[in-house]
Amino acid sequence: MNAIADQIAYQTAATNPAGVIAVLVCGLLIAGALVWSVRLGIKVKRREPGPPGRHEQPTLPASGPVHETRQIREPNEVPRASDEGERLTPHNLQASGTKRSENQKRRRWSHRSGGSFGSGGPGGT
């Protein structure tokens, strides 16, 4: 099967040399465009500033490292309209869906509680 395909390719090239020349020219144009784009990329990369030096790196604030804070949050209730005809608009609502809880005491695990908080499980057996 390969021999037949080779013969057809040779016959096509022999009868139409302009097609072979056109394919060669297109191949050379594509190769030239690829070489040009790589050279352009190298040129652009050279114009970019280098990585920051050691003295340009961010430093700790004078007060020291910043630590995370923990707080217990509770749902922020949607305010009620004063009368039935009034509609609530976005500026009537709070910015967040939660607010800081008044009671910041952490819930502790109890030996007889049965697992995660509020799981609804039967508890310890």
Secondary structure, DSSP 8 states (H G I E B T S, - for coil): -HHHHHHHHHHHHHH-HHHHHHHHHHHHHHHHHHHHHHHHHHHHHHHS-----GGGS----TT---------EEE------SSTT----GGGS-SSSEEE-S--------TTS-SSTT-------
